[in-house]
Amino acid sequence: MKQNVGIFIKEYRNQRRLSQTEFAKRAGVTQTIISNLERGQVKSLTTVHATGIAQAMGMTISEFMAKVEV
């Protein structure tokens, strides 16, 4: 079962004790994007952002998208 992308990111960050800012830097996105995703304020995710987030989590874009729903 797929998990909401914001919850997935927040759980990942919390398990690794990463701030939104630290994770955003690793993903190559802004802290605002991470915050908006975690709060459910984003209705779609660009391929560039999804790729960066996946890479920051050590996943391929395919693995990431198989685990989350936006």
N, C-alpha and C positions, 0 to 999 in steps of 0.2 A: 504494500500500500504506500502510495506517495504521501509525503509530508509537506505541509505548507512551507514555502521557501523561507519565509521570515523566521519561523520557529526553528527550522533546520539550521539556519545560519546562527541564530542566537544560541542554540544548544551547542553547536560546534565551538563558538567563541567562548562560551562559559566553561566548557570542559577543559579548554586550553588556557583559560584565564587571560583572554585577549580583549582589549577594549575595542569598541567600534572603530576608533581611529587607527589602532594597530592593524586590525583586520582589513580595513579599507585600504591602507597603504600596501599591504601584501597583495590585495586583489586588484590594485590599480584603479580604484574607484574612490568617490568621496565618502566621507563619514555620513553625510546626509543621505546618500543612496542606501547605505547599510541601515541607518536608522529608519528610513521610510519603508524598506523591505520588512524589517522586524516588526514594525507597527501596522503592517498590512496596508500601507498607503500607496503601494505600487501595484498597478493592475497588469503590467507587462514588464518583461525583462529583456533588454537588448542582448544580442548575441555577444557583443563585446563585454558587457558587464557580466553575463553568465559565465563566459569563458574565464575571465579574471577571477571570479569568485571560485569557480571549480579548481583552477590552478592553485589558488591560495589554500585550498583544502586538499591538494594532492590528488585531484581527480581529473579525468577527462571531462569534456563538456557532455559527452554521452552518458557517462556515469552519473554526473550531477543531475542532468535532466531526467534520468530514470528514477531518481530518488525524490524529486521535488515537484510540486505543482505551484504555479504562480496564480 
